[in-house]
């Protein structure tokens, strides 16, 4: 699982990152709100942890911007213990949970596990984008007039795109998410499977495309 951790107190950030890394999370640490927003836009994360009080842009503003742009990644807010209004505003803006500071590391880990669990539980059986749908139970990718049952790797890649519509995912991230951290597959394998999916979409006469942005990655978008 890959997490973005935004906290401007460097010593605290380093301590939390050490604990999360020990518990097998991959963590990107940033130290101000503008950097948090840039990372969240550029990378795919399973969860985001935002301190509310940060330089350059507050955690609440980062949260509001991401939700306005359609980001559905679970977000946990770190709040000052006395600031009840911040917690209420954060939940109203779309935060999934909050944790008052100071906190015990064990509670932070429990909140993260719960947040990631809820994301998995709320995944619908059928994902849609434009005029296509993906059935998560039988691996069927369908258009208006026909459908395909996708092989496992094509399905996993398509599911990842459908769950992150409009969000650019790097080739490296796609490789790790679909093939795993210890895979011997190379980046070229991702490109091959993206070409397979593009052919499937063309055959379905889909009004969605897998778009590429140089040095950033790939995303699924409705066109036309």
C-alpha positions in Angstrom: 0.0 0.0 0.0 1.3 3.4 -0.9 0.6 6.5 1.3 1.2 10.2 1.0 2.1 11.8 4.4 2.0 15.6 4.6 3.4 17.0 7.9 5.6 20.1 8.3 7.3 19.0 11.5 10.3 17.2 10.2 11.1 15.1 13.3 7.5 13.9 13.6 7.4 13.2 9.9 10.5 11.1 10.1 9.3 9.1 13.1 5.9 8.4 11.5 7.5 7.4 8.2 9.8 5.0 10.0 6.9 3.3 11.7 4.8 3.1 8.5 7.7 1.7 6.5 8.3 -0.9 9.2 4.7 -2.0 8.7 5.2 -2.5 5.0 3.7 0.8 3.7 5.4 2.7 0.9 5.4 6.4 2.0 6.1 9.6 0.2 6.7 12.4 2.8 6.1 16.1 2.0 6.3 19.1 4.2 3.9 21.8 2.9 0.4 22.0 1.4 1.5 22.9 -2.1 3.8 19.9 -2.3 1.1 17.7 -0.9 -1.3 18.8 -3.6 1.3 18.3 -6.4 2.2 14.8 -5.2 -1.5 13.8 -4.9 -2.2 15.0 -8.4 0.9 13.3 -9.9 0.9 9.9 -8.2 -1.6 7.2 -7.3 -1.9 6.6 -3.5 -4.0 4.1 -1.6 -4.4 6.7 1.2 -3.4 10.3 2.1 -2.6 11.6 5.6 -2.8 15.4 5.8 -1.9 17.7 8.7 -4.3 20.6 8.7 -1.8 23.3 9.8 0.9 23.4 7.0 2.8 26.2 5.3 1.9 27.5 1.8 -1.5 25.7 1.8 -3.6 24.2 4.7 -4.5 20.6 4.7 -8.2 21.6 4.5 -7.5 23.5 1.3 -5.6 20.5 -0.1 -8.5 18.3 0.8 -11.1 20.7 -0.7 -9.1 21.0 -4.0 -8.6 17.2 -4.4 -12.3 16.4 -3.8 -13.3 19.2 -6.2 -11.1 17.7 -8.8 -12.7 14.3 -8.3 -10.0 12.5 -6.3 -11.6 9.7 -4.3 -8.5 8.5 -2.5 -9.2 8.1 1.3 -7.9 11.0 3.3 -7.1 11.1 7.0 -6.7 14.5 8.7 -4.4 15.2 11.6 -5.9 18.0 13.7 -5.0 20.0 16.8 -6.8 18.4 19.7 -8.8 21.6 20.6 -9.8 22.5 17.0 -13.3 20.9 16.8 -14.3 23.3 14.0 -11.5 22.0 11.8 -12.6 18.4 12.3 -16.2 19.3 11.3 -15.1 21.3 8.3 -12.7 18.5 7.2 -15.5 15.9 7.4 -17.8 18.2 5.5 -15.2 18.7 2.8 -14.9 14.9 2.3 -12.3 13.6 4.7 -12.7 10.0 5.6 -11.5 10.3 9.2 -9.5 12.6 11.5 -7.0 12.0 14.3 -6.3 14.6 17.0 -2.6 15.4 17.8 -0.7 14.2 19.8 -1.6 10.6 18.9 -0.3 7.1 19.7 1.4 5.4 16.8 -0.8 2.4 17.3 -4.0 4.4 16.9 -2.6 6.0 13.7 -1.9 2.5 12.3 -5.4 1.4 13.3 -7.0 4.4 11.6 -5.1 3.8 8.4 -6.1 0.1 8.3 -9.7 1.1 8.9 -9.6 3.8 6.2 -8.1 1.4 3.6 -10.6 -1.4 4.6 -13.5 0.9 4.0 -12.3 1.8 0.6 -12.2 -1.9 -0.4 -15.6 -2.5 1.1 -17.3 0.3 -0.8 -16.0 -0.8 -4.2 -19.1 -1.5 -6.3 -19.5 -4.8 -8.3 -19.7 -2.9 -11.6 -17.5 0.1 -12.5 -18.6 2.4 -15.3 -16.8 5.0 -17.4 -18.5 6.6 -20.5 -20.3 3.9 -22.4 -18.3 0.9 -21.0 -18.6 -1.1 -17.8 -16.4 -3.5 -16.0 -17.9 -6.3 -13.9 -15.7 -7.1 -11.0 -17.1 -10.5 -10.4 -16.8 -12.1 -13.8 -14.0 -9.9 -15.4 -16.4 -8.8 -18.2 -15.6 -5.5 -20.0 -18.8 -4.4 -21.8 -19.8 -1.9 -24.4 -23.2 -1.0 -25.9 -23.3 -4.1 -28.2 -20.7 -6.6 -27.1 -18.4 -7.6 -24.3 -15.1 -9.4 -23.5 -14.1 -11.5 -20.6 -10.6 -10.2 -19.8 -7.6 -12.3 -18.9 -6.5 -11.7 -15.3 -3.7 -9.1 -15.9 -5.8 -7.1 -18.5 -8.6 -7.1 -16.0 -6.4 -5.9 -13.1 -5.0 -3.1 -15.2 -8.4 -2.1 -16.4 -9.8 -2.1 -12.9 -7.0 0.2 -11.8 -7.8 2.6 -14.5 -11.6 2.5 -13.8 -11.0 3.2 -10.1 -8.8 6.1 -10.9 -10.5 7.9 -13.8 -8.9 11.1 -14.7 -5.9 10.4 -12.4 -2.5 9.8 -14.1 -0.7 6.7 -13.0 3.0 6.2 -13.7 4.2 3.2 -15.6 6.2 2.2 -12.4 3.0 2.5 -10.3 1.0 0.4 -12.7 3.7 -2.3 -12.7 3.8 -2.5 -8.9 0.0 -2.5 -8.5 -0.7 -5.1 -11.1 2.4 -7.3 -11.2 3.6 -6.8 -7.6 6.7 -5.4 -5.9 8.8 -8.5 -6.6 7.9 -9.0 -10.2 10.6 -9.6 -12.8 8.4 -8.0 -15.5 9.8 -4.9 -17.1 8.2 -1.5 -17.8 7.7 -2.6 -21.4 5.2 -5.2 -20.2 2.9 -2.5 -19.0 3.0 -0.8 -22.4 2.1 -4.1 -24.1 -0.9 -4.6 -21.9 -2.1 -1.0 -22.3 -2.0 -1.7 -26.1 -4.2 -4.8 -25.5 -6.7 -2.7 -23.6 -6.7 0.0 -26.2 -7.6 -2.6 -28.9 -10.4 -3.9 -26.6 -11.8 -0.4 -26.2 -11.6 0.2 -30.0 -13.5 -3.0 -30.6 -16.2 -2.0 -28.2 -16.6 1.4 -29.9 -15.9 3.0 -26.5 -16.1 6.7 -26.0 -13.2 6.4 -23.5 -9.5 6.3 -24.1 -6.4 5.4 -22.2 -4.4 8.6 -22.6 -0.7 9.1 -22.1 1.1 12.1 -20.8 4.9 12.2 -21.4 6.9 11.6 -18.2 3.7 11.4 -16.1 1.8 8.3 -17.0 -1.6 7.1 -18.2 -5.2 7.7 -17.4 -8.7 6.7 -18.5 -10.8 9.5 -19.8 -14.1 10.0 -21.6 -13.6 11.6 -25.1 -15.9 13.3 -27.6 
